[in-house]
Amino acid sequence: MNVQTRPQLESGSNETAQKILDVIIIGAGFAGVCMGIKLLEAEISDFVILEKTDGIGGTWYKNTYPGAACDVPSHFYCYSFAPNPDWSRVYSPQAEIQAYVEKCSNDFGITPYIEFGIDVTEVKLDEKTALWTLSLPNGQKRQARHVVLGSGGLNTPSIPEINGIDAFNGPAFHTAQWQKDADLTGKKVAVVGSAASAVQTVPEIAKIADQVVMFQRTPNYIMPRKDRAYTDKEKKSFRRNPLKLRLQRLAIFWRFELILSPIFKKKSRVRNLVTGKIRAYIRRTIKDPGLQEKLIPDYELGCKRVLISDDFYPALNRENVTVNTNGIDRIEGDGIVDGMGEKIDADVIIFATGFDLQKQMVSIDLKGEGGTSLRDVWAKDATAYNGAMVSSFPNAYFVTGPNTGVGSTSIVFMIEAQIKFIMQCIELAGRHKFLQPKSDVQAAQNVKTQLDLQETVWAGSCDSWYKDENGRIHTLYPHTALRFLKERSTLKMDDFKITIKTKEQMG
């Protein structure tokens, strides 16, 4: 592999601060690292990746709670151009995924382009110079012809507003802000929330805590994960036979496309069958009949995120684990008072309450033509052309923008497809053009997307993080992964407004 590299520039160096870059990438997770790799492949080396943490991996660097793992099989939750024959398990844990992203960054020569500890808060278009200007916390500014926002949606923790939340005397933290020095051994632990992160961490906490009380607002559909370790023989076979590795990935892809994806359509023949199997699994696994009923959802399968786990239900059978479905009235210094007035003593409170996707989408103040604020635009309706570009924000791109989320495939696959589209845009605009979608085309595409979403189970009556406060779905893509890729493989030139920069703008 022949890639260009450059020495790491110290944050704040004059060269970095003054040089006009071709591209600035925000975020060093799967999206940011992949974007850097594709830029180098296109022989574009004047770029930088700004990462607010001190490590590589994005979500997988930040979320270190016990039991953290991916719900997509490892051989499909990786770059197509960098298969990993040495995954330890069918579903690899957090540390292994983070190490994989970091290894790819090193192997492909991306790490020297990353500057750590830089939290970008504002990105503004300077129309006089036709450059995107980034204001940094240290007072410096960076300028580039293109800006790529590669930060994912699972970055802004959502903590509910509960009376007395500040009154608690012990450690209280979100799973995404795990306090590694908080020893839970022999402690009374209250877990607020019962979805994805709770399903993963409760079984681990239950092994060491004296008591675990999980506060559940809404039950989830949870399918068996069927996880297992790969044998040394299997990993050796993957290393010796790259074709076998590719076929493994392909098999997972088509299983998702042909079996899982149809379940999320409004009219699905298999959904009732799968629903019955999950409910039978709950009754078969949970010993207490009363608890069984608490854990069986009364809404349609797929309306909320479908989870997978092999050890969550067995953990709930433990004598030291309780599921509380009475709600929370308030938090006191030494525990939680539930909705029925019962006091539950707690030494530690863990909020397994997910993320605020709407807030994350506008966490960076992006200002485009005429000072137009993306926060104002998306406060009314969060839309983007192909989930990647917004009218009035030329040469600015989102890797995981509106309606690029997934419910039935790997987000890494979607990231690669999105970056394929973004790279075509960057190469078309180059250093001398402004490229943005036509506003009417963007609006029409969004109308079609919202109509198509009405034909999915996600548009059902249940509340979910998929929807905003008005019930509109700005997170998920309504079709298959293959269609997503096809829609982004070739630019539709009539969809864009292309402006040639003036001599004054080009200096």
C-alpha positions in Angstrom: 0.0 0.0 0.0 1.5 3.3 -1.1 0.2 6.2 1.0 1.5 9.6 1.7 2.3 10.5 5.3 3.6 13.6 7.0 5.2 14.4 10.4 2.7 15.0 13.2 2.3 18.8 13.7 1.9 20.0 17.2 -1.5 21.4 18.0 -1.2 25.2 17.7 1.9 25.2 15.5 2.1 28.2 13.1 2.2 25.9 10.1 -1.0 24.2 11.0 -2.8 27.4 12.1 -1.9 29.4 8.9 -2.0 26.8 6.1 -5.1 26.6 4.0 -6.1 22.9 3.9 -8.0 21.1 1.3 -10.1 19.3 3.9 -10.7 19.4 7.6 -12.3 16.3 9.2 -14.0 16.5 12.6 -13.9 13.2 14.6 -11.4 10.3 14.6 -13.9 7.4 14.8 -14.8 4.9 12.0 -16.0 7.8 9.8 -13.1 10.2 10.3 -10.4 7.5 9.9 -12.1 6.1 6.8 -12.4 9.6 5.3 -8.7 10.1 5.8 -7.9 6.8 4.1 -9.9 7.7 1.1 -8.4 11.1 0.8 -4.9 9.6 0.8 -6.0 7.1 -1.8 -7.1 10.1 -4.0 -3.7 11.7 -3.4 -5.2 14.5 -1.3 -2.8 14.9 1.6 -3.5 18.5 2.7 -6.0 17.6 5.5 -6.2 17.3 9.2 -8.5 15.3 11.5 -9.5 17.1 14.7 -10.5 14.9 17.6 -11.9 16.2 20.9 -10.7 13.2 23.0 -7.2 11.9 23.4 -7.7 8.7 21.4 -8.9 7.1 18.2 -12.2 5.2 17.9 -15.0 7.6 18.5 -17.9 5.9 20.2 -15.7 2.8 20.9 -13.1 5.0 22.6 -15.6 6.8 24.8 -17.9 3.9 25.8 -16.0 1.7 28.1 -18.7 0.5 30.4 -18.6 -3.2 31.4 -20.1 -5.5 28.8 -19.9 -2.9 26.0 -19.9 -4.7 22.6 -21.4 -4.4 19.1 -24.7 -5.7 18.0 -23.4 -6.4 14.5 -21.2 -9.4 13.8 -17.5 -8.3 13.8 -16.8 -9.5 10.2 -19.3 -7.0 9.0 -18.6 -4.3 11.5 -15.3 -3.4 9.9 -14.0 -1.7 6.8 -14.5 -3.7 3.6 -11.0 -2.9 2.5 -9.5 -3.9 5.9 -10.9 -7.3 6.9 -9.7 -8.7 10.2 -9.2 -12.4 10.4 -8.4 -12.2 14.1 -11.7 -11.1 15.6 -11.9 -13.0 18.9 -15.7 -13.5 18.9 -18.7 -13.3 16.5 -19.6 -10.1 18.4 -16.4 -8.5 19.6 -16.2 -6.3 22.7 -15.5 -2.6 22.9 -11.8 -2.7 23.5 -11.2 -4.9 20.5 -13.2 -2.7 18.2 -11.4 0.4 19.4 -8.1 -1.3 18.8 -9.1 -2.3 15.3 -9.9 1.4 14.4 -6.6 2.5 15.9 -4.7 -0.2 14.0 -6.3 0.8 10.7 -5.4 4.4 11.4 -1.8 3.4 12.0 -1.6 0.9 9.1 -3.0 3.3 6.5 -0.9 6.3 7.7 -3.7 8.3 9.1 -2.6 8.8 12.7 0.0 11.6 11.8 -2.9 13.6 10.5 -4.9 13.5 13.7 -4.7 16.3 16.3 -6.2 15.3 19.7 -7.9 17.3 22.4 -9.5 19.8 20.0 -13.2 20.3 20.6 -14.6 22.1 17.6 -17.6 24.3 18.6 -18.0 26.6 15.5 -17.5 26.2 11.8 -18.2 29.3 9.7 -18.1 30.0 6.0 -16.0 33.0 5.1 -17.6 34.1 1.8 -14.9 36.6 1.0 -12.2 33.8 0.9 -14.6 30.9 0.1 -13.1 29.0 3.0 -14.6 27.2 6.0 -13.1 28.7 9.1 -13.0 26.7 12.4 -12.8 28.5 15.7 -11.0 26.4 18.3 -11.1 26.6 22.1 -7.6 27.9 22.3 -8.5 30.9 20.2 -6.9 29.6 17.0 -8.6 29.3 13.7 -8.2 26.8 10.9 -9.3 27.2 7.3 -10.1 24.7 4.6 -11.8 24.4 1.3 -14.0 21.5 2.5 -15.1 20.4 5.9 -16.3 16.9 6.8 -18.2 16.3 10.0 -17.5 12.7 11.0 -18.7 12.6 14.5 -21.3 10.0 15.1 -24.7 10.1 16.8 -23.7 8.3 20.0 -21.8 11.1 21.5 -24.1 13.3 23.6 -25.4 11.4 26.7 -29.1 11.8 27.5 -29.7 12.1 31.2 -33.4 12.5 32.2 -34.6 15.3 34.4 -35.4 13.8 37.7 -36.3 15.6 40.9 -33.4 15.6 43.3 -30.9 14.3 40.8 -28.2 16.6 42.3 -29.0 15.5 45.8 -27.5 12.0 45.6 -24.4 11.6 47.8 -22.7 8.7 45.9 -21.3 8.3 42.4 -23.9 8.9 39.7 -22.9 8.7 36.1 -24.0 7.8 32.5 -22.7 4.6 31.0 -20.9 6.7 28.3 -19.1 8.5 31.1 -18.1 5.5 33.1 -16.1 6.2 36.2 -13.5 3.5 36.2 -12.5 4.3 39.8 -16.1 3.5 41.0 -15.8 0.1 42.6 -19.2 -1.6 42.4 -18.1 -4.7 44.4 -20.6 -5.4 47.2 -22.5 -2.2 46.5 -26.2 -1.4 46.0 -26.5 -0.2 42.4 -29.4 1.4 40.8 -29.5 1.3 37.0 -31.9 3.8 35.4 -32.9 2.6 32.0 -33.3 -0.9 30.4 -32.3 -0.6 26.8 -29.1 -1.2 24.9 -26.4 -0.2 27.4 -28.3 -1.6 30.3 -28.8 -4.9 28.6 -25.0 -5.2 28.2 -23.9 -3.8 31.5 -26.4 -5.2 34.0 -25.2 -8.8 33.6 -21.6 -7.6 34.4 -22.6 -5.5 37.4 -24.7 -8.3 38.8 -21.6 -10.5 39.1 -20.0 -8.2 41.7 -22.7 -6.0 43.2 -24.6 -6.9 46.3 -27.8 -5.6 44.8 -28.9 -4.3 41.4 -32.2 -2.6 40.8 -32.9 -1.8 37.2 -35.6 0.8 36.6 -37.5 -0.1 33.4 -39.9 2.3 31.7 -40.6 0.3 28.6 -39.6 -3.4 27.9 -37.6 -4.3 24.9 -37.6 -7.0 22.3 -34.4 -8.9 23.0 -33.3 -11.7 20.8 -30.6 -14.3 21.6 -27.2 -13.0 20.5 -25.7 -16.5 19.9 -22.3 -15.2 20.5 -19.2 -17.4 20.7 -15.5 -17.3 20.5 -13.7 -18.0 17.2 -11.4 -21.0 17.5 -7.7 -20.7 16.7 -8.4 -23.0 13.8 -11.0 -20.7 12.4 -8.9 -17.6 12.7 -6.0 -19.4 11.1 -8.3 -20.4 8.2 -9.4 -16.8 7.8 -5.7 -15.6 7.6 -4.8 -18.2 5.1 -7.8 -17.8 2.9 -8.9 -14.2 2.2 -11.7 -15.4 0.0 -13.2 -17.2 3.0 -13.1 -14.0 4.9 -14.8 -12.1 2.2 -17.5 -14.8 1.9 -18.1 -14.6 5.7 -18.7 -10.9 5.4 -20.9 -11.3 2.3 -23.0 -13.9 4.1 -23.7 -11.6 7.0 -24.6 -8.7 4.6 -27.2 -10.8 2.7 -28.6 -12.2 5.8 -29.3 -8.7 7.0 -30.6 -7.6 3.6 -32.9 -10.5 2.9 -34.1 -11.6 6.4 -33.7 -8.7 8.8 -34.4 -5.7 6.6 -37.9 -6.9 5.6 -39.0 -7.2 9.2 -39.0 -3.4 9.5 -41.4 -2.8 6.7 -45.0 -1.9 7.8 -46.4 -4.9 5.9 -44.2 -7.8 7.0 -45.2 -11.5 6.9 -42.3 -12.6 9.1 -42.6 -10.0 11.9 -45.4 -11.9 13.7 -43.4 -15.1 13.5 -40.3 -13.4 15.0 -42.4 -11.6 17.6 -43.8 -14.9 18.8 -40.4 -16.5 19.0 -39.0 -13.6 21.1 -41.9 -13.7 23.5 -41.5 -17.5 23.8 -37.8 -16.9 24.5 -38.6 -14.5 27.3 -41.0 -17.0 28.9 -38.6 -19.8 28.5 -35.7 -17.9 30.0 -37.3 -15.9 32.8 -38.3 -18.0 35.8 -40.7 -15.7 37.5 -44.1 -15.5 35.6 -44.8 -12.0 37.0 -41.4 -10.8 35.7 -42.1 -12.4 32.4 -45.1 -10.2 31.9 -43.2 -7.1 32.8 -40.6 -7.9 30.2 -42.9 -8.6 27.3 -43.5 -5.5 25.1 -47.0 -4.6 24.1 -45.9 -2.7 21.0 -45.0 -3.9 17.5 -41.6 -5.5 17.0 -39.2 -3.1 15.5 -41.0 0.1 16.5 -38.2 0.6 19.0 -34.6 -0.8 18.6 -34.5 -4.6 18.7 -31.7 -5.7 21.0 -29.7 -8.9 21.3 -28.2 -10.6 24.3 -27.4 -14.1 25.7 -26.9 -13.1 29.3 -29.4 -10.3 30.1 -32.5 -12.5 30.9 -30.4 -15.0 32.9 -29.0 -12.1 34.9 -32.5 -11.0 35.8 -33.1 -14.4 37.4 -30.4 -13.8 39.9 -31.5 -13.2 43.5 -29.5 -9.9 43.7 -31.2 -8.4 40.7 -34.6 -6.7 40.7 -36.6 -5.0 37.9 -38.6 -2.0 39.0 -41.4 -0.8 36.7 -43.0 1.8 39.0 -41.2 4.7 37.5 -39.1 7.3 39.5 -40.5 10.0 41.6 -37.3 11.5 43.0 -33.7 10.9 43.9 -32.6 11.4 47.5 -29.1 11.4 49.1 -29.0 7.7 49.6 -31.3 6.3 47.0 -34.3 6.5 44.7 -38.0 6.9 45.6 -40.1 5.1 42.9 -43.5 6.1 41.6 -45.3 4.1 44.2 -43.4 5.8 47.1 -41.1 3.0 47.8 -37.5 3.9 48.8 -34.7 1.9 47.1 -31.4 2.3 48.8 -28.4 2.9 46.4 -24.7 3.5 46.8 -24.3 4.1 43.1 -26.6 5.3 40.3 -25.9 4.5 36.7 -27.8 6.2 33.9 -28.2 3.7 31.0 -30.4 6.2 29.3 -29.0 6.5 25.8 -28.0 9.5 23.7 -29.6 12.7 22.6 -29.3 12.4 18.8 -31.1 15.7 18.1 -28.7 17.6 20.3 -25.7 15.9 18.9 -26.7 16.8 15.3 -26.3 20.5 16.1 -23.5 20.2 18.7 -21.3 22.1 16.3 -22.5 25.6 15.3 -22.3 25.4 11.5 -22.9 28.8 9.7 -23.1 28.9 5.9 -24.0 31.4 3.3 -25.3 34.7 4.6 -24.5 33.5 8.1 -27.3 30.9 8.0 -27.1 28.8 11.1 -27.6 25.0 10.7 -29.0 25.0 14.2 -31.8 27.3 13.1 -32.4 25.3 9.8 -32.5 22.0 11.6 -34.6 23.3 14.5 -37.5 23.4 11.9 -36.7 20.2 10.0 -33.4 18.3 10.0 -32.9 17.3 6.4 -29.9 16.8 4.1 -29.4 15.7 0.5 -28.3 12.1 0.7 -27.9 12.7 4.4 -24.6 14.4 3.5 -25.1 17.9 2.3 -27.4 20.9 3.0 -28.3 23.7 0.7 -26.6 27.0 1.7 -23.6 25.1 3.2 -21.4 24.5 0.2 -18.4 22.1 0.4 -19.6 20.9 3.9 -20.4 17.2 4.3 -21.9 14.9 7.0 -20.9 11.3 7.1 -23.8 10.2 9.3 -26.2 13.1 8.8 -30.0 12.9 8.8 -31.7 9.7 7.7 -28.4 7.7 7.4 -29.0 5.6 10.5 -29.6 1.9 10.3 -31.9 -0.6 11.9 -30.9 -3.7 9.9 -27.3 -3.5 8.8 -23.8 -2.2 9.7 -23.3 1.5 10.1 -19.7 0.9 8.9 -21.1 -0.2 5.6 -23.2 3.0 5.4 -20.2 5.1 6.3 -18.2 3.7 3.4 -21.1 4.3 1.0 -21.5 7.9 2.3 -17.8 8.6 2.0 -17.8 7.3 -1.6 -20.4 10.0 -2.3 -18.5 12.7 -0.4 -15.2 11.9 -2.2 -16.9 12.4 -5.6 -18.2 15.8 -4.4 -14.8 16.9 -3.1 -13.1 15.8 -6.3 -15.7 17.6 -8.4 -15.5 20.8 -6.5 -11.7 20.7 -6.0 -10.1 23.9 -5.0 -12.0 26.2 -7.3 -15.7 25.5 -7.0 -18.5 25.6 -4.5 -20.8 22.6 -4.6 -24.2 22.3 -2.8 -27.5 20.6 -3.4 -30.3 22.6 -5.0 -32.8 23.5 -2.3 -35.8 22.2 -4.2 -34.1 18.9 -4.9 -33.1 18.5 -1.2 -36.7 19.3 -0.1 -38.2 16.9 -2.6 -35.8 14.1 -1.6 -36.8 14.6 2.1 -40.5 14.5 1.3 -39.9 11.2 -0.5 -37.8 9.9 2.4 -40.5 10.8 5.0 -43.2 9.2 2.8 -41.1 6.0 2.5 -40.6 6.0 6.3 -44.3 5.8 6.8 -44.1 2.4 5.2 -41.9 1.2 8.0 -42.7 -0.1 11.5 -40.6 2.8 12.9 -43.4 5.2 12.1 -45.7 3.2 14.5 -47.4 4.8 17.5 -44.7 3.9 20.1 -42.2 6.5 21.3 -38.6 5.9 20.4 -35.3 7.8 20.0 -35.8 7.5 16.2 -38.3 10.3 16.3 -38.1 14.0 17.3 -40.6 15.8 19.5 -42.9 16.2 16.5 -42.9 12.5 15.6 -40.7 13.0 12.5 -38.0 10.5 11.8 -34.7 12.2 11.1 -32.4 9.3 12.1 -33.1 6.2 10.0 -32.9 5.3 6.3 -36.1 3.6 5.1 -34.6 1.1 2.6 -31.9 -1.5 2.3 -28.2 -1.0 2.6 -27.7 -2.0 -1.1 -30.1 0.7 -2.2 -28.3 3.2 0.0 -25.0 2.3 -1.7 -26.5 2.5 -5.2 -28.0 6.0 -4.6 -24.6 7.3 -3.7 -22.5 5.6 -6.3 -22.9 8.2 -9.1 -23.4 11.9 -8.8 -26.6 13.3 -10.3 -25.2 16.5 -11.7 -28.6 18.1 -12.1 -29.2 17.9 -8.4 -26.3 20.4 -7.6 -25.7 24.0 -7.8 -22.0 24.6 -8.8 -20.4 27.9 -8.5 -16.9 28.8 -9.7 -15.0 30.8 -7.1 -13.9 34.3 -8.1 -10.2 35.3 -8.4 -10.5 37.3 -5.2 -11.8 34.3 -3.3 -9.0 32.1 -4.6 -6.4 34.7 -3.6 
